[in-house]
Amino acid sequence: MIKKLLPFLGIALFIYVLYRIGIENLYNSFKSANPYYLLIAIAITFIYTLLQTWKWDLILKRQNININFSELVIMQVKSIFYGVITPGRFGGFIKSYYLKEKINADFGKSISSVLIDRILDTLSVFILAFIGGLFLTNKLLDLSYVLSFGFIFVIAISYIIFNRRITKRLLGFFYNRFMPEKFKQNVKESFYSFYENLPKKTSLIIPFLANFLSWICTYTIAYAVALSLDIKISFFVLITMYSITTVISIIPITVSGLGTREASLIALLAIFNVEASKVVAMSLLAFFIAGILPGLIGLIFILKNGNLHKTR
């Protein structure tokens, strides 16, 4: 029951934010947006989508999986759609199912690249958020300790996932005591397949740098939207504050960070005297351009295929 209600907490928070700033003020902010900068944001979104796909392709190639880049782009935009409509963007893992069908492999092999992709995503965001936390130390807030703990936690989880021996022990406990007999064989095969297809950690340096670049690209979209709304803030400040908001939005209490993203951005950017209605307008416009638009393209491909798990 509680799990079903969790996504509505963010929506309730979003409604409260709208109530506090006023629909008319938000409408006026939307109306004042400069379309020139919005078109730039849309163009950057195209580049961002290609960067995300390229990063995934780099990981796949290190697993000796070679797929036509255009097909990967289609899988990517489909996953964006599912990511938009699910809490914590967990729907993005749908890529593993598309990949599984494409290469005709087991689940362990297909999910490994997507899981690595998500780990690199999380590490990149925490690095940017940590920089933002250090910056805020001199601006009334000190989030560096909290973000440091979060970063260490992510590193620890990543280490466990990449360490076959530790993971085998942890999973073995649940496997022997709680796993239904009919699932055991498939789980066992997926486990070994997952680790057989994990690339060397040193080979992930370039994909990590590509991932970091893609996040900078994401926040550049938000910066272009900020310029369209005549928000006076530096590029560095915006990307670091936005990254902190991204970390907060990971908490699965809403869909696509709705509500938690706007509330946290209002609190953070208020330190830099940014008007709340403009903050919410920026957040919604950036989300629409970077999330909804490519997600709608993904939905078109999903409907065109006539099967949620069909890649061609």
C-alpha positions in Angstrom: 0.0 0.0 0.0 2.8 2.4 1.0 4.7 1.6 -2.2 1.7 2.5 -4.3 1.3 5.8 -2.6 4.9 6.9 -2.7 4.9 8.3 -6.3 2.0 10.5 -5.3 4.1 12.3 -2.6 6.1 14.1 -5.3 3.0 15.0 -7.2 1.4 16.4 -4.0 4.6 18.4 -3.4 4.4 19.7 -7.0 0.8 20.8 -6.5 1.9 22.6 -3.3 4.7 24.4 -5.1 2.3 25.5 -7.8 0.0 26.8 -5.2 2.7 28.7 -3.4 4.1 30.5 -6.5 0.8 31.0 -8.2 -0.4 29.7 -11.6 -0.5 33.2 -13.0 3.1 33.9 -12.1 4.2 30.6 -13.7 2.2 31.4 -16.8 3.9 34.8 -17.1 7.3 33.2 -16.8 6.4 30.8 -19.6 5.1 33.6 -21.7 8.4 35.6 -21.3 10.6 32.7 -22.5 12.8 33.6 -25.5 12.1 31.0 -28.3 15.6 31.5 -29.7 17.2 29.9 -26.6 14.5 27.2 -26.4 15.5 26.2 -30.0 19.1 26.0 -28.9 18.0 23.7 -26.0 16.2 21.4 -28.4 19.2 21.2 -30.6 21.4 20.3 -27.6 18.9 17.6 -26.7 19.5 15.9 -30.0 23.3 16.0 -29.2 22.6 14.7 -25.7 20.6 11.8 -26.9 23.4 10.8 -29.3 26.0 11.2 -26.5 24.0 8.9 -24.3 23.7 6.3 -27.0 27.4 6.6 -27.9 28.3 6.0 -24.2 26.2 2.9 -24.2 27.7 1.8 -27.5 31.2 2.2 -26.0 30.3 -0.1 -23.1 28.7 -2.7 -25.5 31.8 -2.8 -27.7 33.9 -3.5 -24.6 31.7 -6.6 -24.2 32.2 -7.5 -27.8 28.6 -6.6 -28.6 28.3 -4.8 -31.9 25.0 -3.3 -32.9 24.1 -0.8 -35.6 24.2 2.7 -34.0 20.8 3.7 -35.4 19.2 0.7 -33.7 20.8 1.7 -30.4 19.4 5.2 -30.8 15.9 3.7 -31.2 16.4 1.6 -28.1 17.7 4.6 -26.2 14.7 6.9 -27.0 12.3 4.0 -26.1 14.0 3.7 -22.8 13.8 7.4 -22.2 10.0 7.1 -22.6 9.8 4.4 -19.9 12.3 6.4 -17.8 10.0 9.4 -17.9 6.9 7.6 -16.7 8.5 5.6 -13.8 9.8 6.6 -10.3 13.5 6.9 -10.1 13.7 6.5 -13.9 13.8 2.7 -13.3 12.0 2.3 -16.6 15.3 3.1 -18.4 16.3 -0.5 -17.6 13.9 -1.6 -20.4 17.0 -1.3 -22.7 18.2 -4.6 -21.3 15.1 -6.3 -22.6 15.4 -4.7 -26.1 19.1 -5.8 -26.1 18.2 -9.3 -24.9 15.9 -9.7 -27.9 18.3 -8.2 -30.4 21.4 -10.3 -29.5 19.3 -13.4 -28.5 21.1 -13.6 -25.1 20.2 -14.4 -21.5 19.1 -11.6 -19.1 22.5 -11.5 -17.3 24.4 -10.6 -20.5 21.9 -8.0 -21.6 21.5 -6.2 -18.3 25.2 -5.9 -17.6 25.8 -3.0 -20.0 22.7 -1.1 -18.8 23.7 -1.6 -15.1 27.2 -0.3 -15.9 25.6 2.6 -17.7 23.5 3.5 -14.6 26.5 3.2 -12.3 28.5 5.6 -14.4 25.5 7.9 -14.5 25.2 7.9 -10.7 28.9 8.4 -10.1 29.0 11.4 -12.6 26.1 13.1 -10.9 27.5 12.6 -7.4 30.8 14.1 -8.5 29.1 17.2 -9.8 26.8 17.4 -6.8 29.7 17.1 -4.5 31.4 20.1 -6.2 28.1 21.9 -5.7 28.0 21.0 -2.1 31.5 22.4 -1.5 30.4 25.6 -3.3 27.4 25.9 -1.0 29.6 25.6 2.1 30.2 29.3 1.7 26.6 30.0 0.8 24.6 29.2 4.0 24.3 25.5 3.3 26.8 22.6 3.8 25.8 19.5 1.9 29.3 18.2 1.4 29.1 15.7 4.2 25.8 14.3 3.0 26.9 14.1 -0.6 30.2 12.6 0.4 28.3 9.8 2.2 26.2 9.3 -0.8 29.2 9.2 -3.1 31.0 6.7 -0.8 27.8 4.6 -0.7 27.6 4.5 -4.5 31.3 3.6 -4.7 30.7 0.7 -2.2 27.7 -0.6 -4.1 29.7 -0.4 -7.4 32.6 -2.3 -5.9 30.3 -5.0 -4.6 28.6 -5.3 -8.1 32.0 -5.5 -9.8 33.3 -8.0 -7.3 32.1 -11.4 -8.3 33.1 -13.2 -5.1 31.4 -10.8 -2.8 28.2 -10.7 -4.9 28.1 -14.4 -5.1 28.2 -14.7 -1.3 25.4 -12.1 -0.9 23.2 -13.6 -3.5 24.0 -17.1 -2.4 22.3 -16.3 1.0 19.0 -15.3 -0.7 19.4 -17.9 -3.4 19.5 -20.8 -1.0 16.9 -19.6 1.5 14.3 -17.6 -0.4 14.6 -18.3 -4.2 11.7 -20.4 -5.5 13.1 -23.7 -7.0 11.6 -23.0 -10.5 13.6 -19.7 -10.8 16.9 -21.0 -9.5 18.4 -22.3 -12.8 17.6 -19.1 -14.7 19.0 -16.9 -11.9 22.2 -19.0 -11.8 22.7 -18.8 -15.5 22.1 -15.1 -15.5 24.5 -14.5 -12.7 27.4 -16.3 -14.5 26.5 -14.6 -17.8 26.5 -11.2 -16.1 30.1 -11.6 -14.8 31.4 -13.3 -17.9 30.4 -10.1 -19.8 31.6 -7.5 -17.4 34.4 -5.5 -19.1 37.6 -4.6 -17.2 37.2 -1.6 -15.0 40.1 0.2 -16.6 38.4 -0.1 -20.0 35.4 2.0 -18.7 37.5 5.2 -18.3 36.5 6.5 -21.8 32.8 5.5 -21.3 32.9 7.3 -18.0 34.3 10.5 -19.5 31.6 10.2 -22.3 29.0 9.9 -19.6 30.3 12.9 -17.7 30.2 14.9 -20.9 26.6 13.8 -21.5 25.6 15.1 -18.1 27.2 18.4 -18.7 25.2 18.5 -22.0 22.0 17.8 -20.0 22.6 20.7 -17.7 23.5 22.9 -20.6 20.0 22.3 -21.9 18.7 23.7 -18.5 21.1 26.6 -18.8 19.8 27.5 -22.3 16.3 27.4 -20.9 17.5 29.6 -18.0 18.8 32.2 -20.5 15.5 32.1 -22.3 13.8 33.1 -19.0 16.4 35.8 -18.4 17.6 34.1 -15.2 20.9 35.7 -14.1 23.1 32.9 -13.0 26.4 31.5 -14.0 26.8 28.2 -15.9 28.9 26.7 -13.2 26.4 27.5 -10.4 23.5 26.1 -12.4 25.0 22.8 -13.4 26.2 22.1 -9.8 22.9 23.1 -8.3 21.0 21.1 -10.9 23.2 18.0 -10.1 22.3 18.2 -6.4 18.7 18.3 -7.5 19.2 15.3 -9.7 20.6 13.3 -6.7 17.5 14.3 -4.7 15.2 13.3 -7.6 16.7 9.8 -7.5 14.5 9.2 -4.4 11.6 7.2 -5.9 8.7 9.2 -4.3 7.5 10.6 -7.6 7.5 10.2 -11.4 10.5 11.7 -13.2 11.5 13.8 -10.2 8.3 15.9 -10.5 7.9 18.0 -7.3 11.1 17.0 -5.6 13.1 18.6 -8.5 11.2 21.9 -8.4 11.1 22.2 -4.6 14.9 21.5 -4.3 15.7 23.9 -7.2 13.7 26.6 -5.6 15.5 26.2 -2.3 19.0 26.1 -3.9 18.5 28.9 -6.4 16.9 31.1 -3.8 20.4 31.5 -2.4 21.3 33.2 -5.7 18.1 35.4 -5.7 16.4 33.5 -8.5 12.6 34.1 -8.6 10.6 30.9 -7.7 8.2 31.1 -10.6 11.1 31.3 -13.1 12.8 28.3 -11.4 9.7 26.2 -11.8 9.3 27.4 -15.4 12.9 26.5 -16.1 12.6 23.1 -14.5 9.4 22.2 -16.4 10.6 23.5 -19.8 14.0 21.7 -19.4 12.2 18.5 -18.5 9.9 18.8 -21.4 12.7 19.4 -23.9 15.3 16.9 -22.5 12.8 14.3 -21.3 9.4 14.5 -22.8 10.4 15.3 -26.4 12.8 12.4 -26.9 10.4 10.2 -24.9 7.6 11.0 -27.3 9.8 10.0 -30.2 10.5 6.7 -28.3 6.7 6.2 -27.9 6.2 6.6 -31.6 8.7 3.8 -32.2 7.0 1.7 -29.6 3.6 2.2 -31.2 5.0 1.7 -34.7 6.5 -1.6 -33.7 3.3 -2.7 -32.2 5.2 -4.6 -29.4 6.8 -3.2 -26.3 9.7 -5.5 -26.6 10.3 -5.4 -30.3 13.4 -3.6 -31.6 12.7 -3.6 -35.3 
